[in-house]
Amino acid sequence: MYPPPSPHDSAISVATTDPSKQASSSSKQTSSTQNGPPTKQKSTSPRNPPPTYADLTPAEQAAADLEATAAVQQAQDEIEIDFSDSVTDPGYETDTIGSASSSLASSVRNYMFENGRRYHRFREGAYNFPNDETEQDREDMKHAMVVNLCGGQLHFAPIGENPQNILDMGTGTGIWAIEMGDLYPGASILGIDLSPIQPEWVPPSVKFMVDDVESPWLRPLNHFDYIHARHTVMAIKNWPQLMGRVYDHLKPGGWFELQEIHHRPQCHDGSMPPDHPVAQYWDLVTSGLAALGVDFNAALSLADMMRNAGFINVETRIFHVPIGIWPKNKVLKMVGLYWRTILIDGLSPIALGPYTRGLRWTKEQVDVWLVHVRQAYMEGWVHAHMPLFVICGQKPGLGVATCPS
């Protein structure tokens, strides 16, 4: 038996209030099609959202800046635990725990329904997770979480002030590419994904395309200044092949950056035993994906694979993503709130593919098991986190020096 959950450690459903999130959400399509039932949506926005940075007084902004700086440092070191009895979730309420390329043409907007969730049909079976609006909201929330965790930075590779051609692999809702378009208006940014779920109103320098990064690339060699991918570790089946394609299509001196979470809960204080339902949940996801040909532990080997592909100046930063509101730091507490919400909301979409396709569970078996996992996520006495690996590597070229490791 485990200690009872803290009465203050309640389930919270939140959504980002990022302006780019609002822009992307306006163009999302309804999930009701002839191929399956509609997906019912329920608002998860904060009813009393906290004030924005611009609303704060100068003194409050200074305090917020200090808190953000401390958050970045703690996330890379060790997160301080909030042992107070007054841990709350202020400002939020909840009711439940709740090889050819194609443009964004209407002919691609066909979806396959399985277990009540919508999956992409382009290269059907290549990606084992859904793409419906609930999943898109999770993806945008992950973006907000990572940007806050990383101190507001969209990237760590030193790409200079005027990159020309940028590729975002597995762009999802396109929110990272859109914000990069705002940050680098002179760059040509291409986002590719298996699903046409990106908004139509974007900066003029940003374009989206439906394509499979594991198929032969149609862009010329030595074309991109910077290639980025995030949250793709669950989807890629042949990392060495992909690394080779990235290397070939980068300009000499260009940069490749991966931001990948290793979905294995860890604890600095040993508060999550190996038989904890959350730990068991991810063990089963790993086994299911392995049966489908996906190495779920690839995040641990990406830096070595990058070096083996020929990249130099490979550096890895590790940020610890808290699960829940146990951190004392306010920024990390919010990041943990986001991440726990993402994981709870994603329990079913993450598990259904690996469990039913890989492990041959029935949907009913999955639903029963997830009840226990959902409850376990709410146990405030567990101070768990997951590592986010930020890995940057550079393609050699004339005048490119190799920095000492």
N, C-alpha and C positions, 0 to 999 in steps of 0.2 A: 504494500500500500504506500502511496505517496502522500505527502502533506497536502491538505486541502488548498485550492487556489485562493489567492488573496482576494478579499471582497472588492478591492479597488482595481484589480487586474482584469477589467472587463473587455469584451470583444468590441472593437471599434471598426466601423467601415468608413474610410475616408477617401477623398478624391483630390487630386491636385487642383490648385487654383491658378496654375501657370497660364499666362495668356496664350502660349502656343498650344496648350492642352485644349483651351476653348476653341481655338481655330481648327484643330484636327477633329474635334468631336462634331463640328457642324456639318461635316461632309460624310459622316458614317452612314452606311446604308442599313435599312431594316433587315433583320435576319430571317424574315418570313419569305420563303421561296417555295416553288413547286416541289423541291426535293425534300422538304422536311418541315417540321413545325416551327412556328415563330419562337424566338427567344424572348421571354418576358424580362424586361429591364426594370430595375428598381434603383432609385437614386441613392447614392451612397455619399453624397456631398455633405460636408459639415454644415449643420444648421446654424451654428454661430462660429464661423471661421475666425481664426486668430487674425489680428491686424497684420498688414503687410509691412515690410521694412520701411517703406516710404511714410507710413503712418506714425512711426515711432519718433520720439523726441531725440535730439542729438545725443543725450546721455543714454537713452535706451538703445540707440543704434550702436554706440560705443560698446555697451555691455553685450549686445548681440554679436558684434564682431569678435570680441574676446571669447565668447562662448563658442563661436564657429571655429576659431583658431584652435581652441582647446579640443574641440571635437575631432578635428583632423588629426591632431597629435595622438589623442587617446585611441582613435580607431586604428592607428598603425602600431600602437604599443599595447596598452592594457586598459580596458574600459573600467572606470570607477563605478561601483555598484551603489545604487540608491537604497539604503537600508531604512529609510524613514517610514513611519506608519501612515504618512499622508500622501502616498503615491496615488495620483488621480489622472484621469484623462480629460483635462479641461477643454471646454469649447466644443465637445463632440457628444453626440448621442447616437444610440443604435437601437435597432429592434431585433436583429438576428445576428448569430455568429456567421455570422454568415459568409536540249541543246539548241533550239530556236528560242529567241527571246520574244516576249509579247509585251505590247504596251497596255495601258490601262483601258482596254476596250471592253465593251459590254459582254463580249463572248467569253471573257475570262471570269466574269462574275457568276460562276456556277460553283455551288458548294455541295459537299457531301455531308449528310447527317449520320451520325453514329452515336449511340448511347445518349441521344438528346442534345448533343453538342455539334456545332458546325465546324467542319474541317475544310481546308483548301482542296480544290480538285486538280489544280495545276501540279503535275508531278505527284499525283495522288500516292500517299504512303511514305513520301520522302520525309515528312515532318509529322511527328506523332502527337501533336498538341493542337488544340482548336484555335480558330481565328475569329470567333464571334465577338460581339461588342463588349461582353463582360471581360473576355480575355484582352481586348484592346485597352480597356480601362486599367487593367492590371499592368499592361506594358507601359502605359504612360505614368502610372504611379511608380513603377520601378525606375523610370528615368528621373523623376523628381527625387526619389530616395538616393540614387547614386550621385546625382549632382550635389545634393546637400551633404552627403557623406564625404565627398571629395572637395569640399570647400568652394563649390560653385564652378569647378573646372569641368569643361566638356571633354578635354583631352589632356594628356601629359606628354605626348611626343612633341619634340621641339620643331614644329613645322614652319616656323617663321611667321612673318606678318602678312605674307602675300602668297599663300599656296594657290596653285592653279586648278588642279584636278583632284577631287576627293571622292572616294568610293566608300559607301556605308553598306556593308554586307549584312543581310538579315535586318533590314531597316525597320520592320514592324509597322508601327503607325507613322513612322517618319519623323517623329518629334526631335530626335537628335540631329538629323540632317537639316531640318528646318531651322533649328537654333544655330547650327553651324553656318547656314546661309545668311543669317542675320549678323553673325560674328565676323564672317569673311565674305562680304558682298561681292568681292572680285573673283571668287573661286567658282568653278563649275562643280556642283555636287550632285552625285548620282546615288540614289538609294535603291537597292534591289531586294526583293523579297518574293516568296512563293505566293503570297496573297495580295490582291489589289485593295488594301484597306487604308491607303494613305489619303490625306485630304487633297482636294483639287486646287484650293487656293493656297499657294506657297510662294516664297520668294522667287523672283524670276530666274535665279541661278540654280535652283533646286529642281531636279527631275527624278521621277520614280519609274521603275520598270519591273515587271514581273519576270523573274528569271530564277534559275537554280545555280547557286555559286559552285556546286559540285559538278556541273556540266562544263564543257569547253567554253572558254570566255571569248566573246566576240570583239572586245576592245583591243586595240593594238598593244604590242609589247612596249615596255618602258613608257607607259602612258600616265600613270597616276603619281602624284606627289605624296599622297597619304591615303592609306586604306585602313578602315576602322571596322571593328565588329564587337558586338556586346550581346551577352546572353544568348550565345549560339552553341554552347557546349552540348546542349541536349539534342541538337539537330544534325551536327556534322558527323558523317560516318568515316570519312577518310581525311584526317587532318594533315598527314604528310603531303598528300596530293594537293590539298588546298593551299598549304604553305608554299609549295612549289609554284602554283599559279599566281599567288600574290607576289612572290619574289619576281617572277618573270614580267609581270605587268606594272611593277613599280619602276619609276625612273631611278637611275643610279643616285644614291643619296637619299632616296625617299624612305618614308617611315611606315611601319605596320604596327598597329596598336590593337590589343585585345583586352577587353574588360569582362572577365568571367567570374561568376560566383561558383565556388565549389559547394554544392548542396549537401554538405555533411555537417550537421550541427556539432559544435564544439563548445567546451566550457573551460575557462581558466581555473575555475574553482571545483570542477568535477561534480557539478550539481545535476548533470543529466546522465543517469546510468545507461549502460549499453542496451538494456531491455526496455527503455522508455519508448512509448508508442511512436513518438516523433522520430527517434532514431531508427526504429523498425520500419516505419513508413518509407524512409529514404533508402534503407537497405533493399526493400522490395522494388522501389523505383529503379534502383541501380541494376538489379537482377533482370527486371522486365526489359529495360533498355538494352542490356547486354544480349538478350535473346533476339532483339530486333537489330543488332549490329551496331549499336551506339555505345561508345565508351564514356560512361557518365563521370569517370574520374580523370578525363582528359585534361581538365584544368591544371592538374598537378604536373603535367608533362609538357605543357605548351611552350614554356621557355626553352627547354631542351630541344623540342621539335623545331622551334624557330632558329636556333643555332645550327641544327643539322641541315636546315634548308639553305644555309649560307648567310643568314643575317648576322650582323655585327652589332656591337654596342647594345646588346640585349640587357634590359634592366627590368626588374620586377618590383612592384610595390604591392603590399598586402594591407588591405583595409578590413577590419573586422565589422561585419554588419550585425548589430544586435537584433535578437528576436524578442520583441516585447518592450515594455517601458521600464525595465529594470535599471538602465543607465542613469547616473546622476546628472550628467551633462544634458542640457535641454535639447540641444540639436540632436544628440545621439538618442535621446528619449523619443523624439519625433521620428527619427529614422527607424528606430526599433518598432514604433507603432505602425509606420508604413509597411515595414517588411513583414511583421506578423500578420497584418491585414492581407497583404499580397499572398502570403503562404496559406492562410486559412481560406481566402476566396479561391485560391488555386488548387486546393486539395483535390477536388474532383477532376478538373481539366488536366492537371499534371499526372494523376494516377490512372485515369481511364485507359489511355493508350498503352502504357507499359504493362498495366495489370491485366487488361482484357486481351490485348494482342500478344504480349510477350509471355505472361504467366498463365493465360487462359482462364482467368477468373471471370465469373459472371458479374454483370453490373450490380446485381443484388448483393453479392459478396463484398464488392468494393464499397457500396453504400453503408453497409453495416460496420465495416472496419473503419471507415472514415469518421464515424460518430465518435469512436474512442480517440482517434488522432486529434480531432477538432477540440475535444475537451482537454487533451494533454497540452495543446499549445497554450491554453489559458492558465497554466500552472505558474504563478508568479515566482515561486521559489526556484525555478530553473533559470539560470543566467546563461542562456545559450547564445551563440552567434555563429555566423558562417563567414568564411574568408572570401573577400573579393580580390582577385588577382588582376592587377593592371600591368600588362607586359608590353613593352615597346622594343622594337628591333629595327635596325636600319640596313638598307641594301647598300653594299659596298659600291664605291665609285671613285673616279679620279678626284683626288683632293679630299676624300672622306677618311678621316683618321679613326683608328680604333682606340677607344678610350680604355684605360686599364680598369679591370674589374675589381 
